[in-house]
Amino acid sequence: MDINQLRYFVAVVDQASFSKAAVRCNISQSNLSEQIQKLESRVGKCLLNRSHRRIIPTEAGLILIGRAKEILAQVENAKCEIRDSGSSHAGKVSFGVLPTIAPYLLTHVLDSFIARCPKTQVIVHENMTGQSLELIESGKLDLGIVSLPIREHGFETETLFSEEMLLAIHPRHPLSQKRQIFTDDLRSEKFILLQEDHCLGNQVIGFCNQHDFHPRIVFECGQLATVQSLVEADIGISLIPQMAIKATPTLIYRQLENPRPKRTIAVVTRNKRHQKVAVQEFLKHLRQVGKTFGRTA
């Protein structure tokens, strides 16, 4: 089978459109359609159902699409391995990271990595998990640093560490006087959370729901620093990841009694994709920092 024909076929299935696939592949729609017809002639089966507004694969097409993606991935891996053969740590690493992780973890990662691999260019994108996964899927990012779980298929995840989430309250808040704080103590409290497109906000809501109550949310913010500022103003309470704790006389942090809320930080890569030497070195360094950071976070 022709590699380009497989690439065009995958693009049509992914885009569910000949016109969009032609733009993605940078060829004319008539040329793309002709190549798909040649592919169908070669395999002896109709691969695409063209009777709907959205192009969908036939039964034969569904069989081929998985194989086609594997073949294209192997070809790309071979190209990467050839390019990397005999190379040093020079190269480029691009990754996505959650805004609730980036300011706190990257200071422990980047300086030491650049000192270790000074010729490597590092490009950081602060993205939500979904955005990072889309960019990893398209090959625009090498990896992502996320908070588990992720529900999308086709990715490999590797846990770096877990950290506790602590209750953030104003020093004058009545809960600050309690020796022990339980989830039942939070039922009537006013919560300040990150907006719903942040997984951390959803994790707090999920933790509360697991304990049979829905948090009374009075404010939703776009940044963790804003959440903590509003808690400092005694407007409400929140659950804050341990890595984001800051020393201030107008904000205190308390552990909840068991079960304690936690989040798990992981690195995610595209399944079965060859990683460049520079990316392999960055992943190795990230694992080392994760072990240390997990013990101190």
Buried (B, 14 or more C-beta within 10 A) or exposed (E): EEEEBBBBBBBBBBBBBBEBBBBBBEBEBEEBBBBBBEBBEEBEBBBBEEEEEEBBBBEBBEBBBEEBBEBBBEEBBEEBEEEBEEEEBEBEBBBBBBBBBBBBBBEBBBEEBEEBBEEBEBEBBBBBBEBBBBBBBEEEBBBBBBBBEBEEEEBEBEEBBBBBBBBBBBEEBEBEEEEEBEBEBBBEBEBBBBEEEBBBBBBBBEBBEEBEEEBEBBBBBEBBEBBBBBBBEBBBBBBBBBBBBEEEEEBBBBBBEEEEBEBBBBBBBBEEBBBBBBBBBBBEBBBBBBEEBBEEB
